[in-house]
Amino acid sequence: MMLMNTERLHEFKCRTQGPTRMMMMMMLRCCCLLKKMLLLFLLIAIASLVSTLLHQASSITTTFPLVYEPQHTSSIAHRNSHDQSSLSDDTRSKPAHQFQGHPKTLAMLQAPLARRKLLQHHHNKALLHKTTTMKKESAGNQQGGENKGYQRHGGRLELQRREERCHELLLRIQSSSNDHHQAAAAADDLQRLHCAVIRSSLRVQALRKRAVLRSQPAAAAALGSKVVAAAGGFEAPVSASNGEYITTVTLGTPGRVFSVIVDTGSDLTWVQCSPCSDCYPQNQSLFSPSMSTSYSKLPCNSALCTGLPFPMCNNNSCVYWYAYGDGSLTTGDFVYDTITLDITNGQQQQVPDFAFGCGHDNEGSFAGAAGILGLGQGPLSFPSQLTSIFQGKFSYCLVDWQAAPNQTSPLLFGEAAAPLLPGVTYIGLVTNPQNPTFYYVNLTGISVGTQLLTIPEGTFDINPVGAGGAIFDSGTTITTLAEAAYTAVLNAMNTSTMIYPRTEAVPGLDLCFAGSNAQLPNVPTLTFHFEGADMVLPVSNYFIFIESSQAYCLSISQSPDMTVLGSIQQQNFQVLYDTVNRQIGFVPRVCTGVTL
């Protein structure tokens, strides 16, 4: 009986478990088959994507190769806004990196965003090799971190976001009124100062990182040698606009006048041109190549084209690309056209074949100007191309940074650049082979009142990789001091102004106190000691009054290792640049209403 029961139990289990096992096996087989099918589909998709990419790469290579001449030592002459985590210094710190050009298509040139990302990628590659060297070189000086996070990646992105908001605000203000001064006055002065601080911070970060193109004297002198200089020199009016200084140039045949930003910290002169795929609002119509009978494009093999930071070629015509520290950029054709200069005797002189950028994609605000006048020392710059006409000399007298546009002073070139003024003192220019665009000087110390500040030796020196140093720069609004010098100045000014109640500081400016525009605060003098001369600043050049807040702020910020004498600190000084004699001269002067 027990044996029979066991057999029945076994038979029952077989009947009940057999179908279950079969179902499980079938499900496992289905899962395996499904996995194989998914894997097959994935492989097919990857193969299709690779095939597409290979086809595009083949098309790119055959349609638009980048023109680049490795035998020329070129570097980057722009105020770049790249990520600090991948770069260590864009405007002036390391040797240029030469790399084989990556192919690009004409379609990419016609697509602003694609072109911008692609060129940004190449620029990152071009400067990436400098990061390790610069970080090692400057690690000992920075002592565990840079200024309050402004140099950190997160701080930099926040600065750029704020600058974008500033661009939008200023553009709205400018577009809301036909009168430029009324538009500027409508802006809150605190907001405009804040925007100027942001632009200056971004610019100096970029200046610290930029490696500029090396000097090519033969190319620079070629244009100027064609024309005889006019007796008396040349002039153009300069006015203030939202922290920038604006002058005019006359381009084309017949000539048209365009407003441009005065910038001693860059070389390339450019204006917005039609047709324009992406242009910011400006106060004039765009330059139209088709309306000029003297317009022509530079060939790709020209010396000036191969001297560009990123020389490109389209149908054997030179294409340029420039980026600046605040995130703004310009790209387009690099062209020749006639430039007309105003002689100081009221007549004009035409100079053919002046090389400048004709921008078809331009992003930023640029204070509503049509472009930039590059006054640096590099071969592409305005004074370098016209060196035999200007004899290597130009000067300006900057009016107050908040002055109305009708308050102008002349930008002078040639013989007129050195007016016969008593008390002009000269300091020598310092050569930095890694960064020949900028006007370096030998700053030896700073005094607050009668006290010579204790600043570590070497604070203002150019280091072995070309970083650091002290420069004059009209394109930077707020003066920036190397960290050790800034700390000494800030502490001294804090101690000397304790009688004034403190107010909330403008971001980026660390000392603000209550006051009235009716009476300047009783603060000590600020003196820059250069090798050869001292520059004693008036109070209005380092303490800015903010009407909306009824406060004064110390208009100086800091950088880890670089000192930049900005435009506010240069206002109401006649400043002379003489590249032939390698010197800069200056003398205090009321610039509003200045005439020869």
SULLIN-V61220 format. One record per residue. RES is the residue in one letter. SS is DSSP state (hx for helix, st for strand, lp for the rest). OMEGA is omega in radians with two decimals (none if undefined). Layout:
BEGIN
RES/SS/OMEGA ; RES/SS/OMEGA
END
This chain:
BEGIN
M/lp/3.14 ; M/hx/3.11 ; L/hx/3.12 ; M/hx/3.13 ; N/hx/3.12 ; T/hx/3.13 ; E/hx/3.13 ; R/hx/3.12 ; L/hx/3.12 ; H/hx/3.12 ; E/hx/3.12 ; F/hx/3.13 ; K/hx/-3.14 ; C/hx/-3.12 ; R/hx/-3.08 ; T/hx/-3.08 ; Q/hx/-3.10 ; G/hx/3.12 ; P/hx/-3.14 ; T/hx/3.13 ; R/hx/3.13 ; M/hx/3.12 ; M/hx/3.13 ; M/hx/3.13 ; M/hx/3.12 ; M/hx/3.13 ; M/hx/3.11 ; L/hx/3.11 ; R/hx/3.12 ; C/hx/3.13 ; C/hx/3.11 ; C/hx/3.13 ; L/hx/3.12 ; L/hx/3.10 ; K/hx/3.13 ; K/hx/3.14 ; M/hx/3.12 ; L/hx/3.11 ; L/hx/3.13 ; L/hx/3.11 ; F/hx/3.14 ; L/hx/3.11 ; L/hx/3.12 ; I/hx/3.14 ; A/hx/3.13 ; I/hx/3.13 ; A/hx/3.11 ; S/hx/3.13 ; L/hx/3.11 ; V/hx/3.13 ; S/hx/3.12 ; T/hx/3.14 ; L/hx/3.11 ; L/hx/3.12 ; H/hx/3.12 ; Q/hx/3.13 ; A/hx/3.10 ; S/hx/3.12 ; S/hx/3.13 ; I/hx/-3.07 ; T/hx/-3.07 ; T/hx/-3.04 ; T/hx/-3.04 ; F/lp/3.09 ; P/lp/3.07 ; L/lp/3.10 ; V/lp/3.10 ; Y/lp/-3.10 ; E/lp/-3.07 ; P/lp/-3.10 ; Q/lp/3.08 ; H/lp/3.08 ; T/lp/-3.12 ; S/lp/3.09 ; S/lp/-2.94 ; I/lp/-3.09 ; A/lp/3.09 ; H/lp/-3.14 ; R/lp/-2.93 ; N/lp/-3.13 ; S/lp/-3.02 ; H/lp/3.11 ; D/lp/-3.12 ; Q/lp/-3.13 ; S/lp/3.13 ; S/lp/3.12 ; L/lp/3.09 ; S/lp/3.11 ; D/lp/-3.06 ; D/st/-3.06 ; T/lp/3.07 ; R/lp/3.13 ; S/lp/-3.06 ; K/lp/3.13 ; P/lp/-3.12 ; A/lp/3.12 ; H/lp/3.14 ; Q/lp/-3.12 ; F/lp/3.12 ; Q/lp/-3.08 ; G/lp/3.06 ; H/lp/-3.09 ; P/lp/3.12 ; K/lp/3.12 ; T/lp/3.07 ; L/hx/3.11 ; A/hx/3.11 ; M/hx/3.09 ; L/hx/-3.12 ; Q/hx/3.11 ; A/lp/-3.00 ; P/hx/-3.07 ; L/hx/3.13 ; A/hx/-3.14 ; R/hx/-3.10 ; R/hx/-3.13 ; K/hx/-3.11 ; L/hx/3.14 ; L/hx/3.07 ; Q/hx/3.12 ; H/hx/3.13 ; H/hx/3.12 ; H/hx/3.08 ; N/hx/3.11 ; K/hx/-3.08 ; A/hx/-3.08 ; L/hx/-3.05 ; L/hx/-3.08 ; H/lp/-3.10 ; K/hx/-2.98 ; T/hx/-3.07 ; T/hx/-3.13 ; T/hx/-3.08 ; M/hx/-3.13 ; K/hx/3.09 ; K/hx/-3.08 ; E/hx/-3.03 ; S/hx/-3.06 ; A/hx/-3.12 ; G/hx/-3.10 ; N/hx/-3.05 ; Q/hx/3.03 ; Q/lp/2.94 ; G/lp/3.05 ; G/lp/-3.12 ; E/lp/-2.90 ; N/hx/2.93 ; K/hx/3.07 ; G/hx/-3.11 ; Y/lp/-3.13 ; Q/lp/3.09 ; R/lp/-3.06 ; H/hx/-3.12 ; G/hx/3.12 ; G/hx/-3.13 ; R/hx/3.12 ; L/hx/3.11 ; E/hx/3.08 ; L/hx/-3.13 ; Q/hx/3.09 ; R/hx/3.11 ; R/hx/3.14 ; E/hx/3.07 ; E/hx/3.10 ; R/hx/3.09 ; C/hx/3.09 ; H/hx/-3.11 ; E/hx/3.14 ; L/hx/-3.09 ; L/hx/3.10 ; L/hx/3.10 ; R/hx/3.14 ; I/hx/-3.11 ; Q/hx/-3.10 ; S/hx/-3.10 ; S/lp/-3.09 ; S/lp/3.07 ; N/lp/3.13 ; D/lp/-3.03 ; H/hx/-3.12 ; H/hx/3.11 ; Q/hx/3.11 ; A/hx/-3.13 ; A/hx/-3.12 ; A/hx/3.14 ; A/hx/-3.14 ; A/lp/3.05 ; D/lp/-3.06 ; D/hx/3.08 ; L/hx/3.13 ; Q/hx/-3.14 ; R/hx/3.08 ; L/hx/3.11 ; H/hx/3.11 ; C/hx/3.12 ; A/hx/3.11 ; V/hx/-3.14 ; I/hx/3.13 ; R/hx/-3.12 ; S/hx/3.13 ; S/hx/3.12 ; L/hx/-3.12 ; R/hx/-3.11 ; V/hx/3.03 ; Q/hx/3.13 ; A/hx/3.13 ; L/hx/3.12 ; R/hx/-3.02 ; K/hx/-2.98 ; R/st/2.96 ; A/lp/-3.02 ; V/lp/-3.08 ; L/lp/-3.09 ; R/lp/-3.06 ; S/lp/3.05 ; Q/lp/-2.99 ; P/hx/-3.10 ; A/hx/3.13 ; A/hx/-3.10 ; A/hx/-3.05 ; A/hx/-2.99 ; A/hx/-3.08 ; L/hx/-3.07 ; G/hx/-3.08 ; S/lp/-3.09 ; K/lp/-2.98 ; V/lp/3.10 ; V/lp/-3.12 ; A/lp/3.10 ; A/lp/3.10 ; A/lp/3.11 ; G/lp/3.11 ; G/lp/-3.01 ; F/st/-3.11 ; E/st/3.03 ; A/st/-3.10 ; P/st/3.09 ; V/st/3.09 ; S/st/-3.12 ; A/st/3.12 ; S/st/3.05 ; N/lp/3.11 ; G/lp/3.07 ; E/st/3.05 ; Y/st/-2.97 ; I/st/2.98 ; T/st/-3.11 ; T/st/2.99 ; V/st/3.11 ; T/st/-3.04 ; L/st/3.00 ; G/lp/3.08 ; T/lp/-0.03 ; P/lp/-3.05 ; G/lp/3.03 ; R/st/-3.07 ; V/st/3.13 ; F/st/3.07 ; S/st/-3.12 ; V/st/3.14 ; I/st/3.10 ; V/st/-3.03 ; D/st/3.09 ; T/lp/-3.11 ; G/lp/3.07 ; S/lp/-3.05 ; D/lp/-2.99 ; L/lp/2.93 ; T/lp/3.13 ; W/st/3.03 ; V/st/3.07 ; Q/st/-3.07 ; C/st/3.01 ; S/st/-0.08 ; P/lp/-3.06 ; C/lp/-3.13 ; S/lp/-3.13 ; D/st/-3.11 ; C/lp/3.06 ; Y/lp/3.12 ; P/lp/3.07 ; Q/lp/-3.03 ; N/lp/3.14 ; Q/lp/3.04 ; S/lp/-3.10 ; L/lp/3.00 ; F/st/-3.11 ; S/st/-3.13 ; P/hx/-3.09 ; S/hx/-3.12 ; M/hx/-3.12 ; S/lp/-3.12 ; T/lp/-3.11 ; S/lp/-3.10 ; Y/lp/3.00 ; S/st/-3.13 ; K/st/3.08 ; L/lp/3.02 ; P/st/-3.07 ; C/lp/-3.08 ; N/lp/3.13 ; S/lp/-3.10 ; A/hx/-3.14 ; L/hx/3.13 ; C/hx/-3.12 ; T/hx/3.06 ; G/lp/3.10 ; L/lp/3.08 ; P/lp/3.12 ; F/lp/-3.13 ; P/lp/3.11 ; M/st/-3.05 ; C/st/3.06 ; N/st/-3.10 ; N/lp/3.12 ; N/lp/3.06 ; S/st/-3.05 ; C/st/3.09 ; V/st/-3.11 ; Y/st/3.03 ; W/st/-3.13 ; Y/st/3.05 ; A/st/-3.10 ; Y/lp/-2.99 ; G/lp/-3.11 ; D/lp/3.14 ; G/lp/3.10 ; S/lp/-3.11 ; L/st/3.04 ; T/st/3.07 ; T/st/-3.12 ; G/st/-3.12 ; D/st/3.02 ; F/st/-2.85 ; V/st/2.97 ; Y/st/2.93 ; D/st/3.14 ; T/st/3.04 ; I/st/-3.12 ; T/st/-3.10 ; L/st/3.10 ; D/st/3.11 ; I/st/-3.09 ; T/lp/3.11 ; N/lp/3.10 ; G/lp/3.10 ; Q/lp/-3.13 ; Q/st/3.09 ; Q/st/-3.14 ; Q/st/3.09 ; V/st/-3.11 ; P/st/2.97 ; D/st/2.98 ; F/st/-3.07 ; A/st/3.12 ; F/st/3.13 ; G/st/3.08 ; C/st/-2.95 ; G/st/3.10 ; H/st/3.07 ; D/st/-3.02 ; N/st/-3.06 ; E/st/-3.08 ; G/lp/3.11 ; S/lp/3.11 ; F/hx/3.06 ; A/hx/3.13 ; G/hx/3.12 ; A/lp/-3.12 ; A/lp/-3.11 ; G/st/-3.07 ; I/st/3.00 ; L/st/-3.10 ; G/st/-3.08 ; L/lp/3.12 ; G/lp/-3.09 ; Q/lp/-3.11 ; G/lp/-3.04 ; P/lp/3.14 ; L/lp/-2.95 ; S/lp/3.13 ; F/hx/3.14 ; P/hx/-3.14 ; S/hx/3.11 ; Q/hx/-3.10 ; L/lp/-2.99 ; T/hx/-3.13 ; S/hx/3.08 ; I/hx/-3.08 ; F/hx/-3.10 ; Q/lp/3.08 ; G/lp/-3.07 ; K/st/2.90 ; F/st/3.14 ; S/st/3.06 ; Y/st/3.04 ; C/st/-3.00 ; L/lp/3.07 ; V/lp/3.11 ; D/lp/-3.00 ; W/lp/3.10 ; Q/lp/-3.12 ; A/lp/3.09 ; A/lp/-3.10 ; P/lp/3.13 ; N/lp/3.03 ; Q/lp/-3.03 ; T/lp/2.99 ; S/st/-3.03 ; P/st/2.87 ; L/st/-2.96 ; L/st/3.13 ; F/st/3.07 ; G/hx/-3.09 ; E/hx/-3.09 ; A/hx/-3.03 ; A/hx/-3.11 ; A/lp/-3.13 ; P/lp/-3.12 ; L/lp/-3.13 ; L/lp/3.07 ; P/lp/3.03 ; G/lp/3.11 ; V/lp/3.09 ; T/st/-3.06 ; Y/st/3.02 ; I/st/-3.07 ; G/st/3.00 ; L/st/3.13 ; V/st/-3.13 ; T/lp/3.01 ; N/lp/-3.06 ; P/lp/-3.14 ; Q/lp/-3.04 ; N/lp/-3.03 ; P/lp/-3.14 ; T/lp/-2.92 ; F/lp/-3.10 ; Y/st/3.14 ; Y/st/3.08 ; V/st/-3.13 ; N/lp/3.08 ; L/st/-3.04 ; T/st/-3.13 ; G/st/3.13 ; I/st/3.07 ; S/st/2.96 ; V/st/-2.98 ; G/lp/3.12 ; T/lp/-3.07 ; Q/st/3.00 ; L/st/-3.02 ; L/lp/3.07 ; T/lp/-3.11 ; I/lp/-3.09 ; P/lp/3.11 ; E/lp/3.13 ; G/lp/-3.11 ; T/lp/-3.08 ; F/lp/-3.09 ; D/lp/2.98 ; I/st/-3.11 ; N/lp/-3.02 ; P/lp/3.13 ; V/lp/3.05 ; G/lp/3.13 ; A/lp/3.14 ; G/st/-3.13 ; G/lp/3.14 ; A/st/-3.10 ; I/st/2.89 ; F/st/-3.12 ; D/lp/3.13 ; S/lp/-3.10 ; G/lp/3.06 ; T/lp/-3.05 ; T/lp/-3.06 ; I/lp/3.09 ; T/st/3.11 ; T/st/3.11 ; L/st/2.99 ; A/st/-2.91 ; E/hx/-3.10 ; A/hx/3.13 ; A/hx/-3.14 ; Y/hx/-3.14 ; T/hx/3.14 ; A/hx/3.13 ; V/hx/-3.11 ; L/hx/-3.14 ; N/hx/-3.13 ; A/hx/3.13 ; M/hx/3.08 ; N/hx/-3.13 ; T/hx/-3.06 ; S/hx/-3.07 ; T/lp/-3.08 ; M/lp/-3.13 ; I/lp/-3.10 ; Y/lp/3.12 ; P/lp/-3.10 ; R/st/3.04 ; T/lp/3.13 ; E/lp/-3.08 ; A/lp/2.97 ; V/lp/3.12 ; P/lp/-3.10 ; G/lp/3.05 ; L/lp/-2.91 ; D/lp/-3.10 ; L/lp/3.07 ; C/st/3.09 ; F/st/-3.07 ; A/st/3.14 ; G/lp/-3.12 ; S/st/3.12 ; N/lp/-3.13 ; A/lp/-3.11 ; Q/st/3.11 ; L/lp/3.13 ; P/lp/3.10 ; N/lp/-3.10 ; V/lp/3.14 ; P/lp/3.10 ; T/lp/3.08 ; L/st/-3.06 ; T/st/3.01 ; F/st/3.14 ; H/st/3.07 ; F/st/3.04 ; E/lp/3.14 ; G/lp/-3.11 ; A/st/3.05 ; D/st/3.09 ; M/st/-3.12 ; V/st/-3.05 ; L/st/2.95 ; P/lp/-3.07 ; V/hx/-3.09 ; S/hx/3.13 ; N/hx/3.08 ; Y/lp/2.94 ; F/st/-3.10 ; I/st/3.09 ; F/st/3.13 ; I/st/-3.03 ; E/lp/-3.05 ; S/lp/-3.13 ; S/lp/-3.07 ; Q/lp/-3.08 ; A/st/3.00 ; Y/st/3.10 ; C/st/3.04 ; L/st/-3.00 ; S/lp/3.10 ; I/st/3.06 ; S/st/-3.04 ; Q/st/3.08 ; S/st/3.14 ; P/lp/-3.01 ; D/lp/-3.04 ; M/lp/3.10 ; T/st/-3.12 ; V/st/3.09 ; L/st/-3.01 ; G/lp/-3.00 ; S/hx/3.13 ; I/hx/3.12 ; Q/hx/3.11 ; Q/hx/-3.06 ; Q/lp/-3.10 ; N/lp/2.90 ; F/st/2.91 ; Q/st/-3.09 ; V/st/-3.07 ; L/st/3.06 ; Y/st/-3.11 ; D/st/-3.08 ; T/lp/3.11 ; V/lp/3.13 ; N/lp/3.06 ; R/lp/-3.11 ; Q/st/3.01 ; I/st/3.09 ; G/st/3.10 ; F/st/3.09 ; V/st/3.10 ; P/st/-3.10 ; R/lp/3.02 ; V/lp/-2.95 ; C/lp/-3.13 ; T/lp/3.12 ; G/lp/3.13 ; V/lp/3.02 ; T/lp/3.12 ; L/lp/none
END
